[in-house]
Amino acid sequence: MGNTKLAGLGVLEDKINKAADLIVQLRKEKIEAEKANKELKEKIESLYIKNEELRKEILLANEKDDSKNDFDKTREEIKNKIEEMLAKLEGLEI
């Protein structure tokens, strides 16, 4: 009977050791997951900042494109006016 109680204690001890090992392993995995989560949050923040910088660059490029289009339009208007004036001068035969 004493042997049976000792055997039962041995089984209980094995189960406790396995549970303790599992807890240690889960804690390690939790730490690794928290570290990976922190790295991913930092990467997301970095990408967000980069995205904002690129958005600003796009807006600036669009503004420059609009300015160039306005310049081209103004230049075309001036060219047309000069052509009209030259045509009028030619009509006067000075």
C-alpha positions as a Markdown table, in Angstrom:
| # | Residue | x | y | z |
|---|---|---|---|---|
| 1 | Met | 0.0 | 0.0 | 0.0 |
| 2 | Gly | 2.9 | 2.4 | 0.7 |
| 3 | Asn | 4.2 | 1.7 | -2.7 |
| 4 | Thr | 0.9 | 2.6 | -4.3 |
| 5 | Lys | 0.8 | 5.9 | -2.5 |
| 6 | Leu | 4.4 | 6.7 | -3.5 |
| 7 | Ala | 3.6 | 5.8 | -7.1 |
| 8 | Gly | 0.6 | 8.1 | -7.0 |
| 9 | Leu | 2.8 | 10.9 | -5.6 |
| 10 | Gly | 5.2 | 10.2 | -8.4 |
| 11 | Val | 2.5 | 10.6 | -11.0 |
| 12 | Leu | 1.3 | 13.8 | -9.3 |
| 13 | Glu | 4.9 | 15.1 | -9.2 |
| 14 | Asp | 5.2 | 14.4 | -13.0 |
| 15 | Lys | 2.0 | 16.2 | -13.7 |
| 16 | Ile | 3.1 | 19.2 | -11.6 |
| 17 | Asn | 6.5 | 19.3 | -13.3 |
| 18 | Lys | 4.8 | 19.2 | -16.8 |
| 19 | Ala | 2.4 | 22.0 | -15.8 |
| 20 | Ala | 5.3 | 24.1 | -14.5 |
| 21 | Asp | 7.3 | 23.5 | -17.7 |
| 22 | Leu | 4.2 | 24.4 | -19.7 |
| 23 | Ile | 3.9 | 27.7 | -17.7 |
| 24 | Val | 7.5 | 28.5 | -18.3 |
| 25 | Gln | 7.1 | 27.8 | -22.0 |
| 26 | Leu | 3.9 | 29.9 | -22.2 |
| 27 | Arg | 5.7 | 32.8 | -20.4 |
| 28 | Lys | 8.5 | 32.7 | -23.0 |
| 29 | Glu | 6.0 | 32.7 | -25.8 |
| 30 | Lys | 4.2 | 35.6 | -24.3 |
| 31 | Ile | 7.4 | 37.6 | -24.0 |
| 32 | Glu | 8.3 | 36.8 | -27.6 |
| 33 | Ala | 4.8 | 37.7 | -28.8 |
| 34 | Glu | 4.9 | 41.0 | -26.9 |
| 35 | Lys | 8.3 | 41.8 | -28.4 |
| 36 | Ala | 7.0 | 40.9 | -31.9 |
| 37 | Asn | 3.9 | 43.1 | -31.2 |
| 38 | Lys | 6.1 | 46.0 | -30.2 |
| 39 | Glu | 8.2 | 45.7 | -33.3 |
| 40 | Leu | 5.2 | 45.6 | -35.5 |
| 41 | Lys | 3.7 | 48.6 | -33.8 |
| 42 | Glu | 6.9 | 50.5 | -34.4 |
| 43 | Lys | 7.0 | 49.4 | -38.0 |
| 44 | Ile | 3.3 | 50.5 | -38.5 |
| 45 | Glu | 4.2 | 53.9 | -37.0 |
| 46 | Ser | 7.2 | 54.2 | -39.3 |
| 47 | Leu | 5.1 | 53.3 | -42.3 |
| 48 | Tyr | 2.4 | 55.8 | -41.2 |
| 49 | Ile | 5.0 | 58.6 | -41.0 |
| 50 | Lys | 6.4 | 57.6 | -44.4 |
| 51 | Asn | 2.9 | 57.5 | -45.8 |
| 52 | Glu | 2.3 | 61.1 | -44.6 |
| 53 | Glu | 5.6 | 62.2 | -46.1 |
| 54 | Leu | 4.7 | 60.7 | -49.4 |
| 55 | Arg | 1.2 | 62.2 | -49.3 |
| 56 | Lys | 2.8 | 65.6 | -48.8 |
| 57 | Glu | 5.2 | 65.1 | -51.7 |
| 58 | Ile | 2.2 | 64.1 | -53.9 |
| 59 | Leu | 0.3 | 67.2 | -52.9 |
| 60 | Leu | 3.4 | 69.3 | -53.6 |
| 61 | Ala | 3.9 | 67.6 | -57.0 |
| 62 | Asn | 0.2 | 68.2 | -57.9 |
| 63 | Glu | 0.5 | 71.9 | -56.9 |
| 64 | Lys | 3.6 | 72.2 | -59.1 |
| 65 | Asp | 1.8 | 70.5 | -61.9 |
| 66 | Asp | -1.1 | 72.9 | -61.5 |
| 67 | Ser | 1.3 | 75.8 | -61.5 |
| 68 | Lys | 2.9 | 74.5 | -64.7 |
| 69 | Asn | -0.4 | 74.1 | -66.3 |
| 70 | Asp | -1.4 | 77.6 | -65.3 |
| 71 | Phe | 1.9 | 78.9 | -66.7 |
| 72 | Asp | 1.4 | 77.0 | -70.0 |
| 73 | Lys | -2.1 | 78.4 | -70.3 |
| 74 | Thr | -0.9 | 81.9 | -69.6 |
| 75 | Arg | 1.9 | 81.5 | -72.1 |
| 76 | Glu | -0.5 | 80.2 | -74.7 |
| 77 | Glu | -2.8 | 83.2 | -74.1 |
| 78 | Ile | 0.1 | 85.6 | -74.5 |
| 79 | Lys | 1.2 | 83.8 | -77.7 |
| 80 | Asn | -2.3 | 84.1 | -79.1 |
| 81 | Lys | -2.5 | 87.9 | -78.3 |
| 82 | Ile | 0.9 | 88.5 | -79.9 |
| 83 | Glu | -0.2 | 86.7 | -83.0 |
| 84 | Glu | -3.4 | 88.8 | -83.1 |
| 85 | Met | -1.4 | 92.0 | -82.7 |
| 86 | Leu | 1.0 | 90.9 | -85.4 |
| 87 | Ala | -1.9 | 90.1 | -87.7 |
| 88 | Lys | -3.4 | 93.6 | -87.1 |
| 89 | Leu | 0.0 | 95.2 | -87.8 |
| 90 | Glu | 0.3 | 93.2 | -91.0 |
| 91 | Gly | -3.2 | 94.4 | -91.9 |
| 92 | Leu | -2.1 | 98.0 | -91.5 |
| 93 | Glu | 0.8 | 97.5 | -93.9 |
| 94 | Ile | 3.1 | 99.9 | -92.0 |
